[in-house]
Structure formats: structure tokens, C-alpha cells
Amino acid sequence: MDDSAIGVRIRYFRGRALTQRQLADQAGVSVDLVRKLEQGGRQTASIASLQKIARALDVDIADLIGKKQGGVPSTDPDAGIVAIRRALTPVDDLLGAAPDDASADLDEGRRAVEYAWGAYWTGRYELLTSLLPTGLTQLRATVHAARNGSVAPANELLARMYWVTGCTLVHLGQTDPAFLAIRQALTAAELGDDPLLLGTIRGSVAWQLLVQGRYAESRGVALRAAAELEPGGEAAAPQLAAYGSLVLQGATAAGRAQEVPEALALVQAASEVAGRIGADRRDYETYFGPSQVVMQTVDVNVSAERYPEALAAAATMPARCGLPQASRARHLTDTAVALTRTGKRERALNTLLDAERVGGADWLKYQTLPRHIVSELLDHDRRLPLRTFARRLGVHA
């Protein structure tokens, strides 16, 4: 993806309904930004600005930036996005079909869920398209077969499988079925007996709202869920981590909405919680701790175009970073944005290469931000290493 492609899409969606100035006024951005984007001048816009333009054009930001929303071809007829959609929308009850046979083997279900989340955090999205359809079907059958004390745990496992399905679909550019999946995860979690799981999944709803550009709603959902989990005194580490993660989600949403003072205040609040825990943790498929606080501090500053502050925050990442692969790669990409915008282009390229190494080919294939940065770097550097990397990303060099 490059900015000139974005400009073509802006011009197409704007059509004759809006002038450049009218679009700029409705989006709350400068007409100079709209003009330069449409002219292919590759003036890079922040994600927040692009989201405003998309909203003014009444299109999804994925349509504007050209995020891939195609299928994931496979020789397995029971794998891929279509298979996931079918698994999310069963009609067996309308057909009078009996549920698939399955024992209420919670250990087997737990292994399937843990394997799926392991694949997610290592960025193996294409593997997940073969795991999720079967996993959803089997866990629904497990819930159907559950009795007495196994009902709540079975629903919690189903919630986790719906949850990882929604998260995967977001990265594959499938925002509508992703939101269906996360709402089904929430429904299943409500039938369980774990308030921390329920609160954390509500945080994932907030994340999906963020992806859709619904920043105020994202902030509201995250902070309301946080308020319900806020520790009143001494609290176990899992509760502190769940609470801190929700506060960070609220900070990210505030940052994307350009509410920078509030975002930084929320980051500081989350940092204090991380200090109480003292180390990075993974609870309820969610990472929280000092490393996550640094990552989101960088995100908030990049969203606000405060690039020197973003680099200063990135320099404080703990030496023993506790982020999973996909998050580390995303953090490196955000850092590369700040390096690019402050003229440190060689370091930006090296950081992007690190992100490629950490995230892996599967992760990189479904990310638009690295292509966005490489397109900008090409304006200043046409040397072979950058051109070779650009070809791997599918960016015209």
C-alpha cells in the first residue's frame, strides 16, 4: 500500500458529492492534507486523520487504506474465512439436526483453546483459519453435552474460542464477522462464572470498536469494564492485570481520539498498576505489565504525532520484554513510524526488518502499516536493501 493509492481511493469515494474543502471540513482535517493525499504527494497522514476522512466519506477505514479482505485459499474445504463464517452462524436448530456428538471433555477443549491462542500470539493467522471452524463446532457441542458443574467451565472455554476467532478475523480484515464473534464470546462468558474473563472480553469488544474508529464507545466500554474490576485494596495479580489492561485500552482509545492529556493520564494510572505487579504477566489470553505500558505509551504518542515523545518512551522498554511475538512486531512498527517522521530513516528500516523477523511472514502479510512506512521511505532512499524489502511487502519500488 502507498499513499498515492490512498489518494486514488479518497478521490473515488469523494466523487462529485464533496469538494476537497467540504471533505476536509467534514473530517476536521486540513484541506492541504486532502489535496496532497489525492495528488499522490505521499504526505503521510496519521491513522486518526485517515479514520476521520473515512468517516466523512462513510466508508470503513479498511476500504480507504486498502487492507486485504480477501480469502485465505486452502486445499482443505473445511478451512478458511468462509468456513469460519459458517461456524459462527450455524442453522442446525432450524434444520432439525441433532448437535454433533461430543463428550464434555474440558481438558480436550482447554488444549484446543490454548493451541489456538498460541497460534494467534505468534501471528499464524492462516493456521488459525483451519483450526477455528472445527474448534468452534466442537466446543459448542461440548457446551451442549455439559452437565451440572461442567456447564460454566464449558461456556468459558467456548467464550475463549469465540474470542480468538474475533481477534483473528480483525487481522484478516473481516471486521463484521469479527464483531459477531466477540459478541458471541461475551454471551458465552456471561454463562460462565469468571468475572475477570468477562471483563477482559469486554476489553476486547473495546479493541474492536477502536479498530472500527468508534473511539468514544471504545473508551467508554473499556473504562466501564475497568471500573467494575477496580481493586479496592489488596488484590491478586490476575485482577490487577485485568484492571490495568482495561485502563490501557481506554488510554489507547483516548489517544486515537486525540484526547492526549486524558490518554497520558490513563497510561500513568496503568503504569502504577504495572508497578504494583512488578513484572509482565499473561492472564486470560492478555498480556499486561511494564512492557505493555511502554508499548501503549508509544502508540498514544504516535497517534498524537508526538514522535520525539514516542521514541523517548520506546527507549524505556524493559530489556526482558514480556510482549508476545505479534505485539513486539507491532511495537517495532510503531517505533519505525516515529523514526521515519523524525528523519531517522536508516534506523526506521532496520526496525522494520526487526519487526519482520519477530512477527514472521504470516503476521507481516496482513499488516498495512509497514507498507505505509516503506512507501514513505522510498521517497528518500532507493537503495537495494529498501527496494528488496519493499518487494517482499508488495510495495511498488
Disulfide bonds with the S-S distance in Angstrom:
none
